[in-house]
Amino acid sequence: MTDRERRLDSVLPGRFRKVADDRYGGLPPTMVVPRTVEEAQAIVREARASGETVAWFGTGSRRGLGRPATAAIGLSLMALKGVVDYRPHDLVVTVRAGTTVAELAAVLAPEGQRLAVDVPNPERTTIGGAVAADAFGWRRHRHGGVRDHLLGLRMISASGDLLRFGGTVMKNVAGYDMPKLAVGALGTIGGAVEFSFRLRPLPRARASVVAFFPPARWPEIEAALAAALRAPIEPEALWLLSPAAAGDAAGRWGLVVPFAGEPAAIAAEEERLRRLLPRGAGVEVSTVGEAEERARFDRLSAALAGSPPWPAFYRPMEGSEAVARAEGEPGAQAGDAEAQAPDSAPDRAPIVLRFGLRSTDVPEALRQAEALGRAEGFSPQVFGCFGSGVAWAVLGGASADAAPSEIEAARRVIAALREAFPYPRGIVRIEHGPATLRQAVDPWGIDERTASLFRRLHRALDPEGRFLAARLA
């Protein structure tokens, strides 16, 4: 054992693992899986005493996000699962960080409630990871992102103290709004171990209006979408999909407009939307039910599952041998020195870009992203929401040992998009990508003024640099 491993073993015997890094970078050489908040605090205090850095993890599915940086110690909160407090009548739940979004949904559904943050791939996204990465899903246009539902949290500070911010009611106090600051911070201001959220009722029904249209009809589609935002209808989103994302063999673009609520209200809103859409000349409009709607968004989620594979010791806690060992069941060995390589690593590391845009810029951004990707030899899938200004471009993948030409091609696509939609008019960030790309290109796409603000904030909250602020700025 190394000196670090001996120290960790003295704090939590048999609870650390050596880790093999992969193409995404950022995996610490040593990972600890605490079972309790107190154990996580103990590791942070040990790291502080020894002057070592700490990075927070859930399933590790966001390792391809942010600047490449590696801490000495990783803390995976996957074992901190479960609902702490649930008050259905108050529409409030408090949940631990390692609980997946799907696991929380299963608890809330019997009461007819939900956390209205339908992130892609909920089975592998933890609540802590969704907050840390500012994740959101297909209905953000109507329901907002995770920050819009977060009421409060408990967080382990760089000194190892457990702090509480916010609560279970919607009010703010003077000082830093730490729950909001934690969203998208990748754990660099502290390790959030518990969250309180506002809930919403499950809708009685769902349906979507789906349209396919040839590129020549773009002006009419844009006019219809602008009219839809002004019309007396409340869609959950207005998604535009490239032909590859829409799965249309005829090369037509797609429009998906989901509705939720009472069946009669959905039917009336669908009819209003249909009257706004162009007809004829290659335009096909239909209504699909909840099952087909879910299948379509599941396919888009699969395209975004460019997340790195999970190292074996923090898979979902469903009886895998590696998790059982991390949980201290038979087979756990103190200081197990066997490196845990990522499970079923793909041959190619997906490159996914995420956009934040003015709503009216979304159609042009999608067209440019698709054209630029194809010109550089990628097979892009692009899709974005006209109402919320959020978009994604899945360019494809760079190989495990990405050739400089592949990285350069991706760099040119990103540079062209950032030139077309410069910050702060728009933001183009690398949502997932190999470390070689994120070393060659600023992954965030923000200006120096904004980056310096982040650095000042981190110095105020973590003056010793314990939590790897370099991932952000």
Secondary structure, DSSP 8 states (H G I E B T S, - for coil): --HHHHHHHHHSTT-EEEB---TT----SEEE--SSHHHHHHHHHHHHHHT--EEEESSSTTTTSSS----SEEEE-TT--SEEEEEGGGTEEEEETTSBHHHHHHHHGGGTEE-S---SSTTT-BHHHHHHTT---TTHHHH--GGGTEEEEEEE-TTS-EEEEE-SSS---SS--HHHHHTTSTTTT-EEEEEEEE-EE--SEEEEEEEEE-GGGHHHHHHHHHHHHHSS---S--EEE-HHHHT-TT--EEEEEEEEE-HHHHHHHHHHHHHHS--STT-EEEEEEHHHHHHHHHHHHHHH--S---BGGGS-SSS-HHHHHHTT-TT--TT----B-BTT--SEEEEEEEEE--GGGHHHHHHHHHHHHHHTT---EEEEETTT-EEEEEEEEEETT--HHHHHHHHHHHHHHHHHS-TTT-EEEEEE--HHHHHHS-SS---HHHHHHHHHHHHHH-TT-TT-GGGT-
